[in-house]
Amino acid sequence: MDEILISRYEQFVENNSVTHITTNLSASELENAYGYRVRSRMRSMYNLITFNSNSIDKR
C-alpha cells in the first residue's frame, strides 16, 4: 500500500492528479503502519475531514 501511495504522490506532484482515500485510522496509526514518509506525503496531498465521535451521521 505504501508504494501505491508514494506512486500517487509522484503523480500528484507531476500532473496534479487527484486521489481520494478514506480510512478509519488516525494520523499516528497511519504513520505506524506506513512510516513517516508516507504520512508526510499524505498530509500534503489530502484534505482531512474529521467527524465528532458523537455524530450520528458520518457521511
Secondary structure as GFF3:
##gff-version 3
##sequence-region A 1 59
A	DSSP	alpha_helix	2	15	.	.	.	ID=ss1
A	DSSP	alpha_helix	27	34	.	.	.	ID=ss2
A	DSSP	alpha_helix	36	45	.	.	.	ID=ss3
###
